Amino acid sequence: MQQQLSHILESGSKLSVELLLFAGLISLILLISFLKKNEKARNVIWLVSLIVTVVSFFALTQTFVSDALLFNGLIQNSSFSHFGKSLVLISTAIILLHIKVMKYDLEGEYYVLILGIAFSLSFLLMSSHLLSMFVAMEAVSLSSYMLVAFRQKAHNLEAGIKYLIFGATSTALMLYGASFLYGITGSLSFAGIQQGLTSGTSDGNMVQIALLMTLAGPLFKLSAAPFHIWAPDVYEATPTPLISYLAIAPKIGGLYIAFRLLETVPYDHTIILSIIILLSILIGNFSALTQKNAKRMMGYSGIAQSGFLLVGLLGLEITGLRASGFYMAVYIFMTSGAFLLLDMVEKQTKSFQFSDMSGLSQKFVFFGIIGLIFMVGLTGLPPTAGFTAKFLVFTNVWEQYSGGGHKILLWVLLFGLINTAISIYYYFKIPYFMFLKTPPENKSENSLNMTQLSLLTILAFAVLALFFAPQWVQNQLF
Amino acid sequence: MEDWMNQLDWAWLQWLALGIFGFGAVGGALYLFFTKNILYGAYGLLTSLISVGGLFLMNGAEFLAVSQIMVYVGGILILIMFGIMLSAKGEKKEDALKVVNVNSLVSLLFAAVMAGGLIFYSVKMGGSRSLAEPSAEQVQDLGMSLMTTQVLVLELVGVLLLIVLIGASYIAKK
């Protein structure tokens, strides 16, 4: 008993980042309750949440990484989770800045949910036990559903309910699968399951089915096929900075959990994973082709991108994993930049339709060029880091294939390359309309806000810089 | 009285109780599936949920049985009843509670495949692993492990509920 308690106390002392985030959460709640409901108070709340995020990030850089299990094997602070947590905090900071520069006057409760997602994600990124994984994942999901429904307009609530129903279904599937894994091996911790599967005489098919069902949770977070159906509606209805956050942050957790689950079950996952990747890329790309609304297009693009993110997990080699981690880091800057771009376009044209963007860059040339960088990056062409990321994940596939891998790997490789070419068509729609179409006659004389443009430039700089100096991220990787 | 009790075959009685609960669970679910009246459907669900609670009890999971009845029968079912009460309206009196089941063939087929697969694999793996004998002080053990080995999960659930409460009260505010 004494030993137990001292182990818990010792584990607790290693959670500095999470404790800081939690303290920030509590102070936000107190500020919301005791400050007046005016714009000044909301600015204070925004500032506090930004400070909490930045301080947690610096606390994270100071923490010592060890692979030791904490809290009786519930969580494990590995270098992979350390990297994931820093990505989560960076994306949180970007989104908070996005909210401010675009002059969104959000109430304090929004920041509680945003920090709540960051807090639960950092536990999700450490979980090494089905129980802690489930609770952390549910905390992320529930906060996301509420962020989608928060604006209380009819279509926000509709999107929120859709998100909730698909999320609840995939959670139920995940729990069902997890209960099978527990039934087969008699253990809930990832290490215990792995041990039970390698030593026991369990039925292979049953384990595969159970794993596939358990993967429903992380695949829903990644919005990968076949759990992608919610994406376009939710993307279209949610306010831009919030969906920008929901498009990147949960994907980090989903990717990590998908990796941990695949690693836990010691079988060959090439075929299952390849099918998921092929389906995600196919559905995402071909549905994006016909979209007229840029935000909806980003929803489908998110599905295709999560397919590319999963490519690095093929074979579960450390190089592939590093490629996926790099892709994730680049994806954060590209996606948040693309959403900021769309938000700024919307401020000018009052809509997300492609046709309304006509000729915008003829008025603001610099703005158009910066926008072009993000679209080039999302497509995966040089000289942006999007190219480096795609190059790294596909190198991994090629190495797997030439090392005697399954034939389906070649299909993934060819298919991925073809689809990269196809995606040019819809990503370049935005610059096409902005540069080449003639602007409408009744021009409104809005000028661009300089702070917005500088944040956009910084994000674009990150996308370009990581192409020329990928070691900035790669040195941080596990 | 004593003689009669001793003569009774307890194993047989256990099987009988399991059978009754199992029949209740499946029967209630089937009734819910085929009925056209949503209120009767709720009663079918009630039968099914109570029977599942009984199945838990028969398998030595007392705490699970009690929480099944508390949460599902006591909480969720009452919520469904209130939902029906507050939302039922229609032209005629009969229409108010009418429900239509779409895709019934597909879902029946899906359920049959799931059930078949489960039975197949549980029979196949039945003897491969022996389960631990349920301890006599289940609830106490559960409490102890929640406060020691699983304390992090308990705390995380606390934070989850806090965030959800704030969000839910905000959404319901206007």
HADDOCK unambig.tbl for C-alpha pairs under 7 A between the chains (distance, minus, plus):
assign (segid A and resid 4 and name CA) (segid B and resid 148 and name CA) 6.71 0.50 0.50
assign (segid A and resid 71 and name CA) (segid B and resid 149 and name CA) 6.73 0.50 0.50
assign (segid A and resid 71 and name CA) (segid B and resid 152 and name CA) 6.86 0.50 0.50
assign (segid A and resid 72 and name CA) (segid B and resid 149 and name CA) 5.82 0.50 0.50
assign (segid A and resid 109 and name CA) (segid B and resid 167 and name CA) 6.94 0.50 0.50
assign (segid A and resid 113 and name CA) (segid B and resid 163 and name CA) 6.75 0.50 0.50
assign (segid A and resid 116 and name CA) (segid B and resid 163 and name CA) 6.76 0.50 0.50
assign (segid A and resid 132 and name CA) (segid B and resid 153 and name CA) 5.94 0.50 0.50
assign (segid A and resid 135 and name CA) (segid B and resid 156 and name CA) 6.97 0.50 0.50
assign (segid A and resid 135 and name CA) (segid B and resid 157 and name CA) 6.64 0.50 0.50
assign (segid A and resid 139 and name CA) (segid B and resid 160 and name CA) 5.31 0.50 0.50
assign (segid A and resid 142 and name CA) (segid B and resid 164 and name CA) 6.97 0.50 0.50
assign (segid A and resid 143 and name CA) (segid B and resid 164 and name CA) 6.92 0.50 0.50
assign (segid A and resid 146 and name CA) (segid B and resid 167 and name CA) 6.21 0.50 0.50
assign (segid A and resid 150 and name CA) (segid B and resid 171 and name CA) 5.94 0.50 0.50
assign (segid A and resid 152 and name CA) (segid B and resid 171 and name CA) 6.81 0.50 0.50
